[in-house]
Amino acid sequence: MKTSFMTLFGLVASILAMPATRLNSRQAGLCSSALATPLCCDVDVLGVADLDCAPPASQPTDLQSFNDICAADGKINMCCVLPILGQALVCQAPNP
């Protein structure tokens, strides 16, 4: 009796632990591994600092959609190492 209860409990717990929906694919290929944070920024200062940066408003699926999402807000698409309080350090344009 205890064994069947534990088996049933284990099955129910594993079913509840599974995600109900499929996960969205990430921005694989948008930015190189070292510059892994895709951001939409207002100004790029010689690739050292970018001002008024924010994550894209929606999930980009490729480089063109990343560019379009940022351009819709009047910003440029950048890949940055260290985003801090709306500013980003060591940024570069994403590679095609």
FIFIBA-958348 format. One record per residue (C-alpha): residue number from 0; residue in three letters; chain; z, x, y. Coordinates in steps of 0.02 Angstrom, whole numbers, plus 32768, in hexadecimal, padded with zeros to 4 digits. Example, Ala and Ser with C-alpha at 12.3 -4.5 7.8 and 13.67 -1.06 7.14 Angstrom:
BEGIN
rec resi->0 | resn->ALA | chain->A | c3->8186 | c1->8267 | c2->7F1F
rec resi->1 | resn->SER | chain->A | c3->8165 | c1->82AC | c2->7FCB
***
This chain:
BEGIN
rec resi->0 | resn->MET | chain->A | c3->8000 | c1->8000 | c2->8000
rec resi->1 | resn->LYS | chain->A | c3->802F | c1->808A | c2->807A
rec resi->2 | resn->THR | chain->A | c3->7F93 | c1->80ED | c2->804C
rec resi->3 | resn->SER | chain->A | c3->7F1E | c1->805A | c2->806C
rec resi->4 | resn->PHE | chain->A | c3->7F74 | c1->8034 | c2->8111
rec resi->5 | resn->MET | chain->A | c3->7F63 | c1->80E9 | c2->814A
rec resi->6 | resn->THR | chain->A | c3->7EAC | c1->80ED | c2->8114
rec resi->7 | resn->LEU | chain->A | c3->7E87 | c1->804C | c2->8173
rec resi->8 | resn->PHE | chain->A | c3->7EE8 | c1->808B | c2->820A
rec resi->9 | resn->GLY | chain->A | c3->7E85 | c1->812F | c2->8207
rec resi->10 | resn->LEU | chain->A | c3->7DDE | c1->80D4 | c2->81FF
rec resi->11 | resn->VAL | chain->A | c3->7E0A | c1->8061 | c2->828F
rec resi->12 | resn->ALA | chain->A | c3->7E48 | c1->80F3 | c2->82F8
rec resi->13 | resn->SER | chain->A | c3->7DA8 | c1->8157 | c2->82DA
rec resi->14 | resn->ILE | chain->A | c3->7D3B | c1->80C1 | c2->8308
rec resi->15 | resn->LEU | chain->A | c3->7D9C | c1->80A8 | c2->83AA
rec resi->16 | resn->ALA | chain->A | c3->7D8D | c1->8161 | c2->83D4
rec resi->17 | resn->MET | chain->A | c3->7CCE | c1->815C | c2->83D1
rec resi->18 | resn->PRO | chain->A | c3->7C77 | c1->8143 | c2->8479
rec resi->19 | resn->ALA | chain->A | c3->7C2D | c1->8096 | c2->8490
rec resi->20 | resn->THR | chain->A | c3->7B94 | c1->80D2 | c2->84F1
rec resi->21 | resn->ARG | chain->A | c3->7B23 | c1->8168 | c2->84EC
rec resi->22 | resn->LEU | chain->A | c3->7B50 | c1->81F4 | c2->8562
rec resi->23 | resn->ASN | chain->A | c3->7AD9 | c1->8223 | c2->85EE
rec resi->24 | resn->SER | chain->A | c3->7A7D | c1->82C6 | c2->85DA
rec resi->25 | resn->ARG | chain->A | c3->7AB9 | c1->834C | c2->8651
rec resi->26 | resn->GLN | chain->A | c3->7A54 | c1->83AF | c2->86CE
rec resi->27 | resn->ALA | chain->A | c3->7A1B | c1->842D | c2->864C
rec resi->28 | resn->GLY | chain->A | c3->799A | c1->84A0 | c2->8697
rec resi->29 | resn->LEU | chain->A | c3->79B6 | c1->8475 | c2->874E
rec resi->30 | resn->CYS | chain->A | c3->7A20 | c1->850D | c2->8776
rec resi->31 | resn->SER | chain->A | c3->7A35 | c1->85B3 | c2->871D
rec resi->32 | resn->SER | chain->A | c3->7AD7 | c1->85CF | c2->86BE
rec resi->33 | resn->ALA | chain->A | c3->7B29 | c1->8639 | c2->8747
rec resi->34 | resn->LEU | chain->A | c3->7AFD | c1->85BC | c2->87D1
rec resi->35 | resn->ALA | chain->A | c3->7B2D | c1->8523 | c2->876F
rec resi->36 | resn->THR | chain->A | c3->7B5A | c1->84A8 | c2->87F9
rec resi->37 | resn->PRO | chain->A | c3->7AC9 | c1->8440 | c2->883E
rec resi->38 | resn->LEU | chain->A | c3->7AED | c1->8408 | c2->88F0
rec resi->39 | resn->CYS | chain->A | c3->7A93 | c1->83B5 | c2->8981
rec resi->40 | resn->CYS | chain->A | c3->7AB4 | c1->841C | c2->8A20
rec resi->41 | resn->ASP | chain->A | c3->7A89 | c1->840D | c2->8AD8
rec resi->42 | resn->VAL | chain->A | c3->7A77 | c1->84C4 | c2->8B09
rec resi->43 | resn->ASP | chain->A | c3->7A5D | c1->8565 | c2->8AA6
rec resi->44 | resn->VAL | chain->A | c3->7A9D | c1->8603 | c2->8AFD
rec resi->45 | resn->LEU | chain->A | c3->7A3C | c1->8695 | c2->8AB0
rec resi->46 | resn->GLY | chain->A | c3->7A6C | c1->8660 | c2->89FF
rec resi->47 | resn->VAL | chain->A | c3->7B20 | c1->8692 | c2->8A1E
rec resi->48 | resn->ALA | chain->A | c3->7B68 | c1->85EC | c2->8A59
rec resi->49 | resn->ASP | chain->A | c3->7B2D | c1->8539 | c2->8A5F
rec resi->50 | resn->LEU | chain->A | c3->7B77 | c1->84B5 | c2->8AD1
rec resi->51 | resn->ASP | chain->A | c3->7BA0 | c1->83FD | c2->8AB5
rec resi->52 | resn->CYS | chain->A | c3->7B7C | c1->83FD | c2->89FA
rec resi->53 | resn->ALA | chain->A | c3->7B97 | c1->836D | c2->8983
rec resi->54 | resn->PRO | chain->A | c3->7B67 | c1->8345 | c2->88D0
rec resi->55 | resn->PRO | chain->A | c3->7AC5 | c1->82E1 | c2->88BD
rec resi->56 | resn->ALA | chain->A | c3->7ADB | c1->8226 | c2->88DB
rec resi->57 | resn->SER | chain->A | c3->7A95 | c1->81FF | c2->882F
rec resi->58 | resn->GLN | chain->A | c3->7A7A | c1->825F | c2->878E
rec resi->59 | resn->PRO | chain->A | c3->79DD | c1->82CC | c2->879B
rec resi->60 | resn->THR | chain->A | c3->7977 | c1->82D9 | c2->86FB
rec resi->61 | resn->ASP | chain->A | c3->7903 | c1->8366 | c2->872F
rec resi->62 | resn->LEU | chain->A | c3->78DD | c1->83DA | c2->87C0
rec resi->63 | resn->GLN | chain->A | c3->786C | c1->835E | c2->8818
rec resi->64 | resn->SER | chain->A | c3->78ED | c1->82D2 | c2->8811
rec resi->65 | resn->PHE | chain->A | c3->7973 | c1->834C | c2->8850
rec resi->66 | resn->ASN | chain->A | c3->7903 | c1->8376 | c2->88E5
rec resi->67 | resn->ASP | chain->A | c3->78DC | c1->82BD | c2->8906
rec resi->68 | resn->ILE | chain->A | c3->7993 | c1->8288 | c2->88FE
rec resi->69 | resn->CYS | chain->A | c3->79C7 | c1->830D | c2->897C
rec resi->70 | resn->ALA | chain->A | c3->792F | c1->82EF | c2->89ED
rec resi->71 | resn->ALA | chain->A | c3->795A | c1->8235 | c2->89F6
rec resi->72 | resn->ASP | chain->A | c3->79FD | c1->8268 | c2->8A4D
rec resi->73 | resn->GLY | chain->A | c3->79A4 | c1->82E7 | c2->8ABC
rec resi->74 | resn->LYS | chain->A | c3->79EE | c1->837B | c2->8A5E
rec resi->75 | resn->ILE | chain->A | c3->79AC | c1->840C | c2->89F6
rec resi->76 | resn->ASN | chain->A | c3->79CD | c1->8426 | c2->893E
rec resi->77 | resn->MET | chain->A | c3->7A30 | c1->84C4 | c2->8917
rec resi->78 | resn->CYS | chain->A | c3->7A87 | c1->8513 | c2->8881
rec resi->79 | resn->CYS | chain->A | c3->7B2F | c1->855D | c2->88B2
rec resi->80 | resn->VAL | chain->A | c3->7BB8 | c1->85C4 | c2->8863
rec resi->81 | resn->LEU | chain->A | c3->7C52 | c1->858D | c2->88C3
rec resi->82 | resn->PRO | chain->A | c3->7C59 | c1->84E3 | c2->891B
rec resi->83 | resn->ILE | chain->A | c3->7CF6 | c1->84D3 | c2->8987
rec resi->84 | resn->LEU | chain->A | c3->7D1E | c1->8442 | c2->89FC
rec resi->85 | resn->GLY | chain->A | c3->7C6B | c1->8412 | c2->8A24
rec resi->86 | resn->GLN | chain->A | c3->7C34 | c1->84C8 | c2->8A38
rec resi->87 | resn->ALA | chain->A | c3->7BE4 | c1->8531 | c2->89B0
rec resi->88 | resn->LEU | chain->A | c3->7BD9 | c1->85ED | c2->8996
rec resi->89 | resn->VAL | chain->A | c3->7B4E | c1->8654 | c2->8946
rec resi->90 | resn->CYS | chain->A | c3->7AC5 | c1->85D2 | c2->8938
rec resi->91 | resn->GLN | chain->A | c3->7A0D | c1->85DA | c2->890E
rec resi->92 | resn->ALA | chain->A | c3->797F | c1->855F | c2->88F8
rec resi->93 | resn->PRO | chain->A | c3->796B | c1->8521 | c2->8845
rec resi->94 | resn->ASN | chain->A | c3->78E8 | c1->8579 | c2->87DC
rec resi->95 | resn->PRO | chain->A | c3->784F | c1->8513 | c2->87A8
***
